[in-house]
Amino acid sequence: MALLGAERATGDDHDWGYRLMRAVVYRKPFDVAVEEVPDPRIEHPNDVIVRITSTGISGADLHVYEGRTAAEPGIVFGHENLGIVEDVGSGVTGLEQGDRVVMPFNIACGFCRNCVAGLTGFCRTLNPQGVALGLCGNSAIAPYPGGQGEYLRVPYADFNCTPLPPGMDHESDYVLLADVFPTGYHGCELAGVRPGETVAVFGAGSLGLMAAYSALLRGAAQVFAVDRVPAWLATAREMGATPIDSAEADPVQQIKDLTGGEGTDRGVDASGHHVAGAAPDQVLNQLVQVVRPAGSLGVPGYCVPPDPGRLPLSLDAVFEKGLRLGTGQANVKRYNRQLRDLIVQGRARPGFVVSHELPLSEAPTAYESVERQAEGYTKVILKPEAA
Ligand SMILES: [Zn+2]
């Protein structure tokens, strides 16, 4: 498979010419291609090079794919990355060639004031402008190429690589530690979900399903999953959530009817506007309506409204009900060790959201299918080593 194999240079040998690897490249809106690009190599002593074995297509990739960001043609997609350490920089102390690792979508330094406080989604070293997008392969301001290719350079590798058990077991569970599992969990953390509570999750795509799953892991008594896609609602039901079909009737009224008029204790906006076919403000304001007075909301999804900078939220209603509102991208490293160990011990199997595992060559078709929410598509994992 690999174009490079055993011939790869070591971290101390950089002076040979570029070689090529296959990767998923953004060409223009609604157009990606698998092309040959220069393979990554050690650029700093703290880097490692990872040979990618599983890499997810994320809802956030669609922001780029649909042309709603400033991303330039030619960037390599992919910020949900799992693989085997292939090459180790001279300053890396905790990793060796052959280690199996998963990386957070938002690369962080590990030593700035926010990272030290566990707020790794807001790393000050990698986001000095305060824009929380230190991720790879996502937008024009992302400093690193993505991992939807054969190899990936990981900076600050000792911090960013979370070790996994050796072998190839549970790839479809562990790869979700890069983004969607911790992001769903983060939605519950932002909302403050506690045992015995009721939770409304708007959106039952992969993020919504992970948020609902996380709410159940945290001991919620009842979790409502709102969407209009029958297959996703069916998955939500199988997982133990109560499906709410927003195409049938007003989801707020449906949930109020099922909670004796009370509404829920907590609410999570799992990018519900994408999956429920609504405007972002409509979903947020529905959540404000559905959560009981003095309840709280979590908004962990990356939200790009049609008119950026103008997302109308009924702040008066938020105030009148005394709601708490938590926002922001997930601090993946804060959760990854614990969520990994839930998988290791068999207490969590988030891979149920994965609908397709495909070779890299099928990425263009996969993007097109995910974008139009083709029947049966929830989460796609690309396998660069597959034929
Ligand atoms: Zn940092």
Boltz pocket constraint, residues with backbone or C-beta under 6 A from the ligand:
constraints:
  - pocket:
      binder: B
      contacts: [[A, 108], [A, 109], [A, 110], [A, 111], [A, 112], [A, 113], [A, 114], [A, 115], [A, 116], [A, 122], [A, 123], [A, 124], [A, 125], [A, 126]]
      max_distance: 6.0
